[in-house]
Amino acid sequence: MTAQDAAVELVGLWPRLPELVGRDWLDVRGELLDLVDRVRRSGTDADRVEHTESIMELLLPYAQVREALSDAYFRGRRSSAPEGLEDIDWAAVCRLLGAMPHEQWINARFDGRTRGDALPAHVAHRLVIGVDRFAHPHAFASAELALTVPEEAGSAVLDVDVHGLPESVEVVPVRRTLVVWRDVPGLAVAEGAGDAAFDVTLLKDDGPVKLIAVVRTPHGHMRQAIVMTVHPSGRIDQEAPVRPPRQTGMPGTPVALSLVIARLHGVPCVVARDRRGAMLAELPYSSDLLDGIAEDARQGIGRLLTGARGQLYEEQLDIPDEVYTADLRSVARSGLEFFQRLFHEGRHLSPNLPRIGDMLVSAVADAGSDSDAPHIEIVPNGLNLPWHLLYAADRWHEDTLSPYRLLGIGARLTVVPEFSEHRHTTDATVRPASDTTAFIAVNTEIDRAHTDDPRSLVADQVGYWKRRMADRAEIVDDGDRVAEALRTPERCDSLWYFYCHLVPGEQPTSSDATLLFAEQKQVSLRDMQLDAPYEVPLPGAPLVVLNTCSSRARGAMLRSDFGAYFLDKGARAVLVTDVEVPTTLGAVWAERFFDRLLAGATLGEALHLTARDLVESHGNLLCLLYTALGSADVRLVAA
């Protein structure tokens, strides 16, 4: 086996290395990336071989890594000969290693240019987007590209959009499609065959220019977003700031509107695509202003939980018509202000930003009780806005207010989680309902059993899970047992469900959030990050449902919270809440939501149908308290 083979073996293992290396991964990762960089910067083939061997020597002491590597690697080490070096495509190997930490297997290059060729401004240059040319099906599959090809087909076509700021670059599509072959990586395909192509003209020559390429499936699901820094010297620096969301079935519900957010030249921009076309616009807002927009957006739903109104929602599920009408007005006005401030009121507003707002209005225009909810995919890339509270309308219409213009009720939302270098990609196990297992953590003190006002909210949920799963559900009410299960997970559960109290951290950037269980037993986020880190993943990539108060960090920028923690530990998706959840509503919502999931509905279907049920049958808008981080097409059980 050559050094090239060793590199692609390593690339294929990359998503599993945190698990295979274990707790040493925090230290190993930095040294590993330094060696990868040395391979990329090496000037001779002998140096590249030496550094590649150093990479393997760093990892071979770990037994699980040795077991995962193919036997061919060890046979090759004993019989390797330097005369085979001229057969190694080191350019491809270096691209592979550089893309490895981000699982970025789609890359860009300028056609017909060699390294060191300058890119003069005001001249069109052919930019080609293609799949990296390597012969390793496991590495190929690790980026989930193979999943874009139906099992009965040999190939699939991806759609590619390339954009840049209009004052910096002009982009003209030549071919917007990229062909991906099942189990036939690039080396078996003629050079350039099936690649997407764009003519790119740099409009300035005094510094680098930023571009973003977004690659989607034919159904509109984002598979890769690549931010490129094009230097006048001809060098292209590439990074993949987001990963595709985990899915447990393909091809998924067609996406009516896709919004991908990325930074170009330090400015947040949004790339939108619907059935009519694609466009890019700058988001001309500071972090502080975005924080204000996010906090104000939550005020409408928050007002429902204060004073006498809050007591009403705490005590009953059915909301009187006059209260529902007033509360819809409050939530809709807050959601419309959110929409207007984001797409229509910024200083130095890009002309495309209101047009993207119009695309969003159009996507939900036909949503209603008798229609299928449009699937809207949002890739926020760290912009932690309460998208489900947005009310999509061009202006305020008092007489035509509709709950279905609120994205959390009228749409099936995929909010792609923030990229994390820690995140696991363990296999998501989707079993029949009769074989599905769950870990259920509750706080029995919610029932107030030893008071003058007892209730049975927790007892009813425990009974629900015993009926639905019998001994396949491990039900715990002890915080110590929860911490132990996180430190040393043993079962391959499909679901982790929490119905307990949560105390958010005092500072939005802190890890002080705490889950509270009976007898004041606590599970601290900070403690779990130290004692039960992501290197010990949750087997089976479970769906995690945090039916607690304020389980999602507030503020527009990414914050540390339990949702991010569970995603790092390999959850296929995490359901979180934005504000306080009345315990009665939480119990009712849970049973109706899980009934749908256990019947085979997708996460997006179950959220949407439960929200519609609460609004139409009970006039209760608190379904808006729940949102999911992950693909709307995730399933808990096999359909």
C-alpha positions as CSV (number, residue, x, y, z in Angstrom):
1,M,0.0,0.0,0.0
2,T,1.4,3.4,-1.0
3,A,1.4,6.6,1.1
4,Q,-1.5,7.7,-1.1
5,D,-3.5,4.6,0.0
6,A,-2.6,5.4,3.6
7,A,-3.9,8.9,3.2
8,V,-7.3,7.8,1.7
9,E,-7.6,5.2,4.4
10,L,-7.2,7.9,7.0
11,V,-9.7,10.2,5.1
12,G,-12.2,7.4,5.2
13,L,-11.8,7.0,8.9
14,W,-11.9,10.7,9.8
15,P,-15.6,11.0,10.9
16,R,-14.9,8.1,13.3
17,L,-11.5,9.2,14.7
18,P,-12.9,11.0,17.8
19,E,-14.6,7.8,18.8
20,L,-11.7,5.5,17.8
21,V,-9.0,7.6,19.5
22,G,-11.1,8.4,22.6
23,R,-10.3,11.0,25.2
24,D,-6.9,11.7,23.8
25,W,-8.6,13.2,20.7
26,L,-8.4,16.7,22.0
27,D,-4.6,16.5,22.0
28,V,-4.2,14.3,19.0
29,R,-6.4,16.4,16.7
30,G,-4.1,19.5,16.9
31,E,-0.9,17.4,16.2
32,L,-2.7,15.6,13.4
33,L,-3.9,18.7,11.6
34,D,-0.3,20.1,11.9
35,L,1.0,17.0,10.2
36,V,-1.7,17.3,7.5
37,D,-0.6,20.9,6.9
38,R,3.0,19.7,6.5
39,V,2.0,17.2,3.9
40,R,0.2,19.9,2.0
41,R,3.2,22.3,2.2
42,S,5.9,19.8,1.4
43,G,8.0,20.5,-1.6
44,T,9.2,17.0,-2.4
45,D,7.5,13.6,-2.6
46,A,10.0,12.2,-0.1
47,D,8.8,14.8,2.5
48,R,5.2,14.0,1.7
49,V,5.8,10.3,2.3
50,E,7.6,11.0,5.6
51,H,4.9,13.3,6.9
52,T,2.1,10.8,5.9
53,E,3.9,8.1,7.7
54,S,4.2,10.4,10.8
55,I,0.4,10.8,10.6
56,M,-0.1,7.1,10.7
57,E,2.5,6.6,13.5
58,L,0.5,9.1,15.5
59,L,-2.7,7.1,15.2
60,L,-1.5,3.5,15.2
61,P,-1.0,3.3,19.0
62,Y,-4.8,3.3,19.3
63,A,-6.1,-0.2,19.0
64,Q,-9.5,0.7,17.5
65,V,-7.7,2.7,14.7
66,R,-5.5,-0.3,13.9
67,E,-8.5,-2.5,13.8
68,A,-10.3,-0.1,11.4
69,L,-7.5,0.2,9.0
70,S,-7.5,-2.3,6.2
71,D,-5.0,-5.2,6.3
72,A,-3.6,-3.9,3.0
73,Y,-2.0,-0.9,4.9
74,F,0.1,-3.2,7.1
75,R,1.1,-5.4,4.2
76,G,2.1,-2.4,2.2
77,R,4.2,-0.9,5.0
78,R,6.4,-4.0,4.9
79,S,6.8,-4.1,1.2
80,S,6.7,-0.4,0.2
81,A,9.3,0.7,-2.3
82,P,10.3,4.3,-3.2
83,E,10.2,3.5,-6.9
84,G,6.4,3.7,-6.8
85,L,6.4,7.4,-5.9
86,E,6.0,8.7,-9.4
87,D,2.6,7.0,-9.7
88,I,1.1,9.0,-6.8
89,D,-1.1,12.0,-7.6
90,W,0.1,14.1,-4.7
91,A,-2.1,17.0,-5.7
92,A,-5.2,14.8,-5.2
93,V,-3.8,13.5,-1.9
94,C,-3.1,16.9,-0.6
95,R,-6.6,18.1,-1.6
96,L,-8.0,15.1,0.2
97,L,-6.1,15.7,3.4
98,G,-6.9,19.4,3.4
99,A,-10.7,18.7,2.9
100,M,-10.7,15.9,5.4
101,P,-11.6,17.9,8.6
102,H,-14.7,19.4,6.9
103,E,-15.6,16.3,4.9
104,Q,-15.4,18.6,1.8
105,W,-15.2,16.4,-1.2
106,I,-16.5,18.9,-3.8
107,N,-13.9,21.4,-4.7
108,A,-13.2,24.2,-7.2
109,R,-10.4,24.9,-9.6
110,F,-9.7,27.2,-12.5
111,D,-9.7,25.1,-15.7
112,G,-6.5,25.2,-17.8
113,R,-4.4,27.0,-15.3
114,T,-1.4,25.7,-13.4
115,R,-0.2,26.6,-9.9
116,G,1.3,30.1,-10.0
117,D,-0.7,31.4,-12.9
118,A,-2.0,34.9,-12.1
119,L,-5.7,35.7,-12.6
120,P,-5.9,39.1,-14.3
121,A,-8.9,41.2,-13.5
122,H,-11.7,42.0,-16.0
123,V,-11.1,38.8,-17.9
124,A,-13.4,35.8,-17.7
125,H,-11.8,32.6,-16.2
126,R,-13.5,29.2,-16.2
127,L,-14.2,28.0,-12.7
128,V,-14.9,24.3,-12.5
129,I,-16.7,22.6,-9.5
130,G,-16.2,18.8,-9.3
131,V,-15.9,15.8,-7.0
132,D,-12.3,15.1,-5.8
133,R,-10.6,12.5,-7.9
134,F,-9.8,9.6,-5.6
135,A,-10.5,5.9,-5.6
136,H,-11.9,5.1,-2.2
137,P,-15.6,4.4,-1.9
138,H,-15.7,4.6,1.9
139,A,-14.2,8.1,1.9
140,F,-16.6,8.9,-0.9
141,A,-19.6,7.8,1.2
142,S,-18.4,9.5,4.3
143,A,-19.4,12.9,2.8
144,E,-22.9,11.4,2.2
145,L,-22.5,12.1,-1.5
146,A,-23.4,8.4,-2.2
147,L,-26.7,9.0,-0.6
148,T,-27.6,11.5,-3.3
149,V,-27.7,8.6,-5.8
150,P,-30.8,6.3,-5.6
151,E,-30.0,2.7,-5.0
152,E,-31.4,1.6,-8.3
153,A,-29.5,4.3,-10.3
154,G,-25.8,4.6,-11.3
155,S,-25.6,8.4,-11.0
156,A,-27.3,11.5,-9.9
157,V,-27.2,15.2,-10.8
158,L,-26.5,17.9,-8.3
159,D,-27.4,21.5,-8.8
160,V,-24.6,24.1,-8.2
161,D,-24.9,27.9,-7.6
162,V,-21.9,30.2,-7.4
163,H,-22.2,33.8,-6.1
164,G,-20.1,36.7,-5.1
165,L,-20.6,40.3,-4.1
166,P,-21.5,42.2,-7.3
167,E,-18.9,45.0,-6.7
168,S,-16.1,42.3,-6.5
169,V,-16.9,39.7,-9.1
170,E,-19.2,38.7,-12.0
171,V,-20.3,35.1,-12.3
172,V,-21.9,33.7,-15.4
173,P,-23.2,30.1,-15.3
174,V,-22.0,27.8,-18.1
175,R,-23.2,24.5,-16.6
176,R,-25.0,24.4,-13.2
177,T,-25.1,20.6,-12.9
178,L,-22.6,18.3,-11.3
179,V,-22.8,14.5,-11.9
180,V,-22.1,12.1,-9.1
181,W,-21.7,8.4,-9.7
182,R,-22.6,5.7,-7.2
183,D,-19.5,3.7,-6.1
184,V,-17.5,5.2,-9.0
185,P,-15.3,7.9,-7.6
186,G,-13.6,10.4,-9.8
187,L,-10.6,8.4,-10.9
188,A,-12.8,6.1,-12.9
189,V,-14.4,9.1,-14.8
190,A,-12.8,11.1,-17.5
191,E,-11.3,14.4,-16.4
192,G,-13.9,17.1,-16.2
193,A,-16.8,14.8,-17.1
194,G,-19.9,15.9,-15.3
195,D,-18.4,18.9,-13.6
196,A,-20.2,22.2,-13.1
197,A,-18.6,25.3,-14.8
198,F,-18.9,29.1,-14.4
199,D,-17.2,32.0,-16.1
200,V,-15.8,34.2,-13.3
201,T,-14.6,37.8,-13.9
202,L,-12.7,39.5,-11.1
203,L,-13.6,43.2,-11.0
204,K,-10.7,44.2,-8.8
205,D,-7.0,43.2,-8.6
206,D,-6.0,44.8,-5.3
207,G,-6.8,41.8,-3.1
208,P,-8.6,38.5,-2.8
209,V,-12.2,38.0,-3.9
210,K,-14.7,35.8,-2.0
211,L,-17.2,33.4,-3.7
212,I,-19.7,30.9,-2.3
213,A,-20.7,27.7,-4.1
214,V,-23.8,25.9,-2.8
215,V,-24.4,22.3,-4.0
216,R,-27.9,20.9,-3.7
217,T,-29.7,17.6,-4.6
218,P,-32.4,17.7,-7.3
219,H,-34.9,17.9,-4.4
220,G,-33.2,21.1,-3.2
221,H,-31.4,19.7,-0.1
222,M,-28.0,21.4,0.6
223,R,-25.1,18.9,0.4
224,Q,-22.2,21.3,0.5
225,A,-21.5,25.0,0.9
226,I,-18.0,26.1,-0.1
227,V,-16.6,29.5,0.6
228,M,-13.7,30.3,-1.8
229,T,-11.1,33.0,-1.4
230,V,-9.7,33.7,-4.9
231,H,-6.3,35.4,-4.9
232,P,-4.9,37.5,-7.8
233,S,-2.0,35.0,-7.9
234,G,-4.5,32.3,-8.9
235,R,-4.5,30.5,-5.5
236,I,-7.9,29.3,-4.3
237,D,-8.4,28.8,-0.5
238,Q,-11.5,26.8,0.2
239,E,-13.5,26.0,3.3
240,A,-16.8,24.2,3.9
241,P,-18.4,26.1,6.9
242,V,-21.4,23.9,7.1
243,R,-22.2,20.2,6.8
244,P,-25.3,18.7,5.4
245,P,-27.9,17.7,8.0
246,R,-28.2,14.1,9.1
247,Q,-30.9,12.3,7.2
248,T,-32.4,8.8,7.8
249,G,-34.1,8.5,4.4
250,M,-33.7,9.8,0.9
251,P,-34.6,11.6,-1.2
252,G,-36.7,13.5,1.4
253,T,-39.4,16.1,0.9
254,P,-38.7,18.6,-1.9
255,V,-37.4,21.9,-0.6
256,A,-39.6,24.9,-1.6
257,L,-37.0,27.5,-0.5
258,S,-33.4,27.2,0.6
259,L,-31.6,29.9,2.6
260,V,-27.8,29.5,3.1
261,I,-25.9,32.1,5.2
262,A,-22.2,32.6,4.9
263,R,-19.6,35.4,5.4
264,L,-18.0,37.0,2.4
265,H,-15.4,39.6,3.1
266,G,-16.5,39.6,6.7
267,V,-20.1,40.4,5.8
268,P,-23.0,37.9,6.5
269,C,-24.7,37.1,3.2
270,V,-27.7,34.9,2.4
271,V,-28.0,32.8,-0.7
272,A,-31.6,31.9,-1.6
273,R,-33.0,29.5,-4.1
274,D,-36.6,28.5,-5.0
275,R,-38.1,27.0,-8.1
276,R,-37.7,30.3,-10.0
277,G,-33.9,30.9,-9.4
278,A,-31.2,31.9,-7.0
279,M,-29.7,35.1,-5.7
280,L,-27.3,36.5,-3.1
281,A,-27.8,39.5,-0.8
282,E,-25.8,41.0,2.1
283,L,-27.3,41.1,5.6
284,P,-26.1,44.6,6.6
285,Y,-26.4,44.1,10.4
286,S,-24.0,44.1,13.3
287,S,-23.9,41.3,15.9
288,D,-25.6,43.6,18.4
289,L,-28.4,44.5,16.1
290,L,-29.0,40.9,15.2
291,D,-29.1,40.1,18.9
292,G,-31.8,42.7,19.3
293,I,-33.8,41.4,16.4
294,A,-33.6,37.9,17.8
295,E,-34.7,39.0,21.3
296,D,-37.5,41.1,20.0
297,A,-38.8,38.3,17.8
298,R,-39.3,36.2,21.0
299,Q,-41.3,38.8,22.8
300,G,-44.6,38.0,21.0
301,I,-44.6,34.4,22.2
302,G,-43.1,35.5,25.5
303,R,-46.1,37.8,26.3
304,L,-48.4,34.8,26.2
305,L,-46.7,33.4,29.3
306,T,-46.9,36.4,31.6
307,G,-49.4,37.4,34.2
308,A,-53.0,36.2,34.1
309,R,-52.5,35.0,30.4
310,G,-49.6,32.8,31.5
311,Q,-51.7,31.3,34.3
312,L,-54.4,30.5,31.7
313,Y,-51.9,28.7,29.5
314,E,-50.4,26.9,32.5
315,E,-53.8,25.5,33.6
316,Q,-55.6,24.6,30.4
317,L,-55.1,23.4,26.9
318,D,-58.2,24.9,25.3
319,I,-57.9,28.7,24.7
320,P,-61.1,30.8,24.3
321,D,-61.6,32.3,20.8
322,E,-61.2,35.9,21.9
323,V,-57.9,35.1,23.7
324,Y,-56.7,33.1,20.7
325,T,-57.5,36.0,18.3
326,A,-55.7,38.5,20.5
327,D,-52.7,36.2,20.9
328,L,-52.4,35.5,17.2
329,R,-52.4,39.3,16.6
330,S,-49.5,39.7,19.2
331,V,-47.4,36.8,17.8
332,A,-48.1,37.7,14.2
333,R,-47.1,41.4,14.7
334,S,-43.9,40.4,16.5
335,G,-43.1,37.9,13.7
336,L,-43.9,40.4,11.0
337,E,-41.6,43.0,12.6
338,F,-38.9,40.3,12.7
339,F,-39.5,39.7,9.0
340,Q,-39.5,43.4,8.1
341,R,-36.3,44.2,10.1
342,L,-34.4,41.3,8.5
343,F,-35.4,41.8,4.9
344,H,-36.6,45.4,4.5
345,E,-35.2,47.8,7.0
346,G,-31.4,47.5,7.1
347,R,-29.1,50.4,6.2
348,H,-27.4,50.2,2.8
349,L,-29.9,47.5,1.9
350,S,-29.0,45.2,-0.9
351,P,-31.7,45.3,-3.6
352,N,-31.8,41.5,-3.5
353,L,-32.6,41.3,0.2
354,P,-36.3,42.4,-0.2
355,R,-36.5,40.0,-3.2
356,I,-35.4,37.2,-1.0
357,G,-38.1,38.2,1.5
358,D,-40.6,38.0,-1.3
359,M,-39.4,34.5,-2.1
360,L,-40.2,33.6,1.6
361,V,-43.6,35.2,1.4
362,S,-44.3,33.2,-1.8
363,A,-43.2,29.9,-0.2
364,V,-45.9,30.1,2.5
365,A,-48.5,31.9,0.4
366,D,-50.6,28.8,-0.1
367,A,-50.0,27.2,3.3
368,G,-53.1,26.4,5.2
369,S,-55.0,23.7,7.1
370,D,-55.9,21.8,3.9
371,S,-52.5,22.0,2.1
372,D,-49.1,20.3,2.5
373,A,-46.7,22.5,4.4
374,P,-43.8,23.8,2.2
375,H,-40.4,22.5,3.2
376,I,-38.0,25.4,4.0
377,E,-34.4,24.6,4.6
378,I,-32.3,27.2,6.4
379,V,-28.5,26.9,6.8
380,P,-27.9,29.7,9.4
381,N,-24.1,29.0,9.8
382,G,-24.1,30.4,13.4
383,L,-26.9,33.0,12.9
384,N,-29.1,31.7,15.8
385,L,-32.4,33.4,14.9
386,P,-35.8,32.1,15.9
387,W,-36.8,31.4,12.3
388,H,-39.9,29.5,13.4
389,L,-41.4,32.7,14.8
390,L,-41.0,34.7,11.6
391,Y,-44.3,35.8,10.0
392,A,-43.9,35.9,6.2
393,A,-46.2,38.7,4.8
394,D,-45.5,41.7,2.7
395,R,-47.5,44.0,5.1
396,W,-49.9,43.9,8.0
397,H,-53.4,42.7,7.1
398,E,-55.6,42.8,10.1
399,D,-58.5,41.0,8.4
400,T,-56.4,38.2,6.9
401,L,-54.2,37.1,9.8
402,S,-53.2,33.5,9.4
403,P,-51.2,31.2,11.8
404,Y,-49.9,29.4,8.7
405,R,-47.7,32.4,7.8
406,L,-45.7,31.7,11.0
407,L,-43.0,29.4,9.8
408,G,-43.3,27.2,12.9
409,I,-46.9,26.4,12.0
410,G,-47.2,26.8,8.2
411,A,-43.9,25.2,7.1
412,R,-41.7,22.1,7.7
413,L,-38.4,23.6,8.7
414,T,-35.0,22.2,8.4
415,V,-32.5,24.3,10.4
416,V,-29.1,22.9,9.6
417,P,-27.0,22.8,12.8
418,E,-23.9,24.9,13.1
419,F,-20.7,23.1,11.9
420,S,-18.7,21.7,14.8
421,E,-15.2,20.2,14.5
422,H,-16.3,18.0,17.4
423,R,-19.4,16.6,15.8
424,H,-19.8,12.9,15.4
425,T,-21.3,11.2,12.4
426,T,-22.2,7.8,13.9
427,D,-24.6,5.7,11.9
428,A,-28.3,6.6,12.5
429,T,-30.2,3.4,13.3
430,V,-33.8,3.5,12.1
431,R,-35.6,0.4,13.3
432,P,-39.3,-0.7,13.2
433,A,-41.4,0.7,16.0
434,S,-41.5,-2.7,17.6
435,D,-37.7,-2.7,18.0
436,T,-37.1,0.9,18.9
437,T,-35.6,1.7,22.3
438,A,-35.5,4.9,24.2
439,F,-33.9,6.6,27.2
440,I,-36.5,8.7,29.1
441,A,-35.4,11.2,31.8
442,V,-38.1,12.9,33.9
443,N,-38.3,15.0,37.0
444,T,-41.0,13.4,39.2
445,E,-41.2,16.5,41.4
446,I,-43.1,18.2,38.6
447,D,-46.2,16.2,39.8
448,R,-46.1,17.9,43.2
449,A,-47.2,14.5,44.8
450,H,-46.7,15.6,48.4
451,T,-48.5,19.0,48.1
452,D,-52.1,20.1,48.4
453,D,-52.2,20.4,44.6
454,P,-50.9,17.2,43.1
455,R,-51.0,16.3,39.4
456,S,-50.1,13.4,37.2
457,L,-48.2,15.0,34.3
458,V,-45.0,12.9,34.8
459,A,-46.9,9.8,35.9
460,D,-49.0,10.0,32.7
461,Q,-45.9,10.2,30.5
462,V,-44.2,7.3,32.3
463,G,-47.4,5.3,31.7
464,Y,-47.3,6.4,28.0
465,W,-43.8,5.0,27.5
466,K,-44.5,1.8,29.3
467,R,-47.5,1.3,27.1
468,R,-45.7,2.1,23.9
469,M,-42.3,0.4,24.6
470,A,-42.6,-1.7,27.8
471,D,-39.1,-2.7,28.8
472,R,-37.6,-1.1,25.7
473,A,-37.8,2.3,27.4
474,E,-35.3,3.0,30.2
475,I,-37.1,5.5,32.4
476,V,-35.0,7.4,35.0
477,D,-35.7,10.2,37.4
478,D,-32.2,10.4,38.9
479,G,-29.8,13.0,37.7
480,D,-26.8,10.8,38.6
481,R,-28.1,8.1,36.3
482,V,-28.5,10.6,33.5
483,A,-24.9,11.7,33.9
484,E,-23.7,8.1,34.0
485,A,-25.6,7.3,30.8
486,L,-23.9,10.3,29.1
487,R,-20.4,9.3,30.4
488,T,-20.7,5.7,29.4
489,P,-23.6,5.1,27.0
490,E,-24.3,1.4,26.5
491,R,-27.6,1.0,24.7
492,C,-28.1,1.9,21.0
493,D,-31.2,4.0,21.7
494,S,-33.1,5.7,18.9
495,L,-34.5,8.4,21.2
496,W,-33.3,10.4,24.2
497,Y,-36.3,12.3,25.8
498,F,-36.1,14.8,28.6
499,Y,-39.1,16.1,30.6
500,C,-37.6,18.1,33.4
501,H,-36.6,21.6,34.5
502,L,-33.7,23.5,32.8
503,V,-32.0,26.5,34.3
504,P,-30.2,28.5,31.6
505,G,-26.8,30.0,32.3
506,E,-26.6,33.6,33.6
507,Q,-24.5,34.7,30.6
508,P,-25.5,33.7,27.1
509,T,-22.0,32.7,26.2
510,S,-21.5,30.5,29.2
511,S,-21.9,26.7,29.7
512,D,-23.8,27.2,33.0
513,A,-27.1,25.6,31.9
514,T,-28.3,22.9,34.2
515,L,-30.9,20.1,34.0
516,L,-32.8,19.6,37.3
517,F,-34.1,16.3,38.5
518,A,-35.7,15.1,41.7
519,E,-34.1,15.8,45.1
520,Q,-32.1,18.7,43.5
521,K,-30.0,16.3,41.5
522,Q,-28.4,18.4,38.7
523,V,-26.8,17.7,35.4
524,S,-24.6,20.6,34.5
525,L,-23.7,21.3,30.9
526,R,-20.2,22.4,31.9
527,D,-19.7,19.2,33.8
528,M,-20.9,17.0,31.0
529,Q,-18.6,18.8,28.5
530,L,-15.7,17.8,30.7
531,D,-16.8,14.4,32.1
532,A,-18.9,13.1,29.1
533,P,-17.4,14.8,26.1
534,Y,-18.1,14.3,22.5
535,E,-15.3,11.7,22.2
536,V,-17.8,9.2,23.8
537,P,-20.7,9.4,21.3
538,L,-24.2,8.2,21.7
539,P,-24.6,4.9,19.9
540,G,-27.2,4.9,17.1
541,A,-27.3,8.7,16.6
542,P,-30.5,9.1,18.6
543,L,-33.1,11.8,18.1
544,V,-32.9,14.0,21.3
545,V,-36.0,15.9,22.5
546,L,-35.4,18.5,25.2
547,N,-39.0,19.1,26.4
548,T,-37.7,21.6,29.0
549,C,-37.8,25.4,29.5
550,S,-35.4,27.5,27.3
551,S,-33.2,24.6,26.1
552,R,-31.9,26.8,23.2
553,A,-29.4,29.5,23.9
554,R,-30.7,33.0,23.3
555,G,-29.0,35.7,21.1
556,A,-28.3,35.8,17.4
557,M,-24.8,34.4,17.5
558,L,-24.1,30.7,18.3
559,R,-24.0,30.0,22.0
560,S,-23.1,27.0,24.1
561,D,-26.2,25.0,25.0
562,F,-27.5,21.4,25.5
563,G,-28.7,21.3,21.9
564,A,-25.1,21.8,20.5
565,Y,-23.8,19.4,23.1
566,F,-26.0,16.5,22.0
567,L,-25.3,17.2,18.4
568,D,-21.6,17.0,19.1
569,K,-22.3,13.6,20.8
570,G,-23.8,12.3,17.5
571,A,-27.5,13.0,17.8
572,R,-29.2,12.9,14.4
573,A,-31.3,15.9,15.3
574,V,-32.2,17.8,18.5
575,L,-35.6,19.4,19.4
576,V,-35.3,22.5,21.6
577,T,-37.4,25.2,23.1
578,D,-36.9,29.0,23.0
579,V,-38.7,30.2,26.2
580,E,-40.5,28.7,29.2
581,V,-42.8,25.8,28.5
582,P,-45.9,25.4,30.6
583,T,-45.7,21.9,32.1
584,T,-49.3,21.0,31.2
585,L,-48.8,22.0,27.5
586,G,-45.5,20.2,27.4
587,A,-47.1,16.9,28.5
588,V,-50.0,17.1,26.0
589,W,-47.7,18.2,23.2
590,A,-45.3,15.3,23.9
591,E,-47.9,12.6,23.6
592,R,-49.3,13.9,20.3
593,F,-45.9,14.5,18.9
594,F,-44.5,11.1,19.8
595,D,-47.7,9.4,18.6
596,R,-46.9,10.7,15.1
597,L,-43.2,9.9,15.3
598,L,-43.8,6.3,16.4
599,A,-46.3,5.9,13.5
600,G,-43.5,6.6,11.1
601,A,-43.8,10.4,10.4
602,T,-40.7,12.4,9.8
603,L,-39.6,15.0,12.3
604,G,-40.9,17.8,10.1
605,E,-44.3,16.1,9.6
606,A,-44.7,15.4,13.4
607,L,-43.8,19.0,14.4
608,H,-46.1,20.5,11.8
609,L,-49.1,18.2,12.3
610,T,-48.8,18.6,16.1
611,A,-48.7,22.4,15.8
612,R,-51.7,22.4,13.4
613,D,-53.6,20.1,15.8
614,L,-53.0,22.4,18.8
615,V,-54.0,25.5,16.8
616,E,-57.0,24.2,15.0
617,S,-58.4,22.0,17.9
618,H,-57.5,24.1,20.9
619,G,-56.6,27.6,19.7
620,N,-53.3,27.1,21.4
621,L,-50.3,28.9,19.8
622,L,-47.7,27.5,22.3
623,C,-46.8,24.9,19.7
624,L,-44.4,27.7,18.6
625,L,-42.2,27.0,21.6
626,Y,-40.7,24.0,19.9
627,T,-38.2,24.0,17.0
628,A,-35.7,21.4,15.7
629,L,-32.0,21.5,14.8
630,G,-31.6,19.0,12.0
631,S,-33.3,17.7,8.9
632,A,-37.1,17.7,8.8
633,D,-36.8,14.3,7.0
634,V,-35.2,12.5,10.0
635,R,-37.3,9.6,11.2
636,L,-37.5,7.9,14.6
637,V,-38.8,4.6,13.3
638,A,-39.0,3.0,9.9
639,A,-42.0,4.1,7.9
